[in-house]
Amino acid sequence: MKEIGFEALRRWTSRGLRLSTAGGSALRSMDDTNSFTLLVQRALELTSARSAADIGCGCGIPTIEAAAGGARQVLGVDIDAINVKLARRNVLRANFGDCIELRCADWIDALRGASPELIVTNPPYVPHGVHPAVDGGADGARAIRTIIDTVPDTARHLALLFGSISNPLAVLRQLDERGWQIGWLAAHVVPFGRYTRQPVTLAALRRLKFAERAWFHETPAGLRGVQRKYIVFGALATRGAAPTSLEDSMAGLLMRFQRAGIPGLEDAALPVPIECGVYRAAVAGPAPRVQAIAPGGSRRVAAATCEPLPRRGDELVATDA
Ligand SMILES: C[S@@+](CC[C@H](N)C(=O)[O-])C[C@H]1O[C@@H](n2cnc3c(N)ncnc32)[C@H](O)[C@@H]1O
């Protein structure tokens, strides 16, 4: 069974690079950043793009991955000054200062006048998310819509991370309307994290699930209450490629996932290559602990290193579905 581990992140964090957490991008969970780093890796392998822009770059690790994957000119943009500072430090530590430019700006302003071949982005996509770094508005797709509408004409490829909770069929429809075709798709199942578990977010998610604008799976988990999982999609879209009927097959996939959970992914028949995987907490053992808390108060925690990363069979494991 092929395993999807956290190698993408471990590669950088083991060299002293840091993930952003509360105060900056508020991403304590590594799932998204890891899925996104894998997407960036694959996007570079599949497109051989020479220039790229990472829109909402956070701590900059996926931005660095784009440069490591062969892009000579990489622009990383984030609206949060703490993230940009952290990304700058990470870029220098990784020795990519000569090909990565970082900007603290709104992505709309940064994309105006930019001409990267490839745009990569992990935008905020949690419906009614309680932090700006994750808040995707009423249906989770507000930032995604803006980005798809703003991508400059010069960009040939778009690597987009989004969730089964963020109105995925509408995202596919919008990509299609703008002339984007998905050629490669990764699907990772992840447990709800600290943002998806917030009461206001959960209430919105239940309404959206009923309206088939969000898909997630719920299983009774004994004393631990209900276990909820959703799918993180990593899509590589290209302009002007042959059309795919992804929306229909994706609708089927999402329905099956909603009904049956993870097994719904295993027999997914999508017209594009799909790589399925599951990130899940180990059944036994302590709750996932993904970061070391730096001494010296909450400000220090904001930039705390994520070392030691969990090892397989230890705190978080990642396996194929
Ligand atoms: C979900 S986080 C992703 C961070 C990073 N790319 C990763 O994968 O770890 C979304 C990022 O988008 C940034 N962001 C949100 N709105 C933005 C905007 N209007 N312009 C630029 N960046 C924005 C947030 O500060 C946050 O760092």
The ligand as an SDF file (V2000), in Angstrom:
LIG
                    3D

 27 29  0  0  0  0  0  0  0  0999 V2000
   -5.0440   28.3880    4.1300 C   0  0  0  0  0  0  0  0  0  0  0  0
   -3.7040   29.4820    4.3610 S   0  0  0  0  0  0  0  0  0  0  0  0
   -2.4380   28.7280    3.3520 C   0  0  0  0  0  0  0  0  0  0  0  0
   -1.0320   29.0710    3.7650 C   0  0  0  0  0  0  0  0  0  0  0  0
    0.0610   28.3040    3.0200 C   0  0  0  0  0  0  0  0  0  0  0  0
   -0.0470   28.4630    1.5770 N   0  0  0  0  0  0  0  0  0  0  0  0
    0.0350   26.8320    3.3720 C   0  0  0  0  0  0  0  0  0  0  0  0
   -0.3820   26.0120    2.5360 O   0  0  0  0  0  0  0  0  0  0  0  0
    0.4440   26.4970    4.4950 O   0  0  0  0  0  0  0  0  0  0  0  0
   -4.2650   30.8230    3.3860 C   0  0  0  0  0  0  0  0  0  0  0  0
   -3.2830   31.9740    3.3460 C   0  0  0  0  0  0  0  0  0  0  0  0
   -3.8450   33.0150    2.5100 O   0  0  0  0  0  0  0  0  0  0  0  0
   -3.5540   34.2700    3.0830 C   0  0  0  0  0  0  0  0  0  0  0  0
   -4.5460   35.2450    2.5780 N   0  0  0  0  0  0  0  0  0  0  0  0
   -5.8520   35.3280    2.9330 C   0  0  0  0  0  0  0  0  0  0  0  0
   -6.4570   36.3200    2.2420 N   0  0  0  0  0  0  0  0  0  0  0  0
   -5.5020   36.8680    1.4440 C   0  0  0  0  0  0  0  0  0  0  0  0
   -5.5110   37.9300    0.4820 C   0  0  0  0  0  0  0  0  0  0  0  0
   -6.6150   38.6410    0.2260 N   0  0  0  0  0  0  0  0  0  0  0  0
   -4.3660   38.2230   -0.1750 N   0  0  0  0  0  0  0  0  0  0  0  0
   -3.2230   37.5100    0.0920 C   0  0  0  0  0  0  0  0  0  0  0  0
   -3.1630   36.4860    0.9890 N   0  0  0  0  0  0  0  0  0  0  0  0
   -4.2850   36.1680    1.6540 C   0  0  0  0  0  0  0  0  0  0  0  0
   -3.6170   34.0280    4.5800 C   0  0  0  0  0  0  0  0  0  0  0  0
   -2.8980   34.9900    5.3090 O   0  0  0  0  0  0  0  0  0  0  0  0
   -3.0330   32.6190    4.6940 C   0  0  0  0  0  0  0  0  0  0  0  0
   -1.6440   32.6560    4.9070 O   0  0  0  0  0  0  0  0  0  0  0  0
  1  2  1  0
  2  3  1  0
  2 10  1  0
  3  4  1  0
  4  5  1  0
  5  6  1  0
  5  7  1  0
  7  8  2  0
  7  9  1  0
 10 11  1  0
 11 12  1  0
 11 26  1  0
 12 13  1  0
 13 14  1  0
 13 24  1  0
 14 15  1  0
 14 23  1  0
 15 16  2  0
 16 17  1  0
 17 18  1  0
 17 23  2  0
 18 19  1  0
 18 20  2  0
 20 21  1  0
 21 22  2  0
 22 23  1  0
 24 25  1  0
 24 26  1  0
 26 27  1  0
M  CHG  2   2   1   9  -1
M  END
$$$$
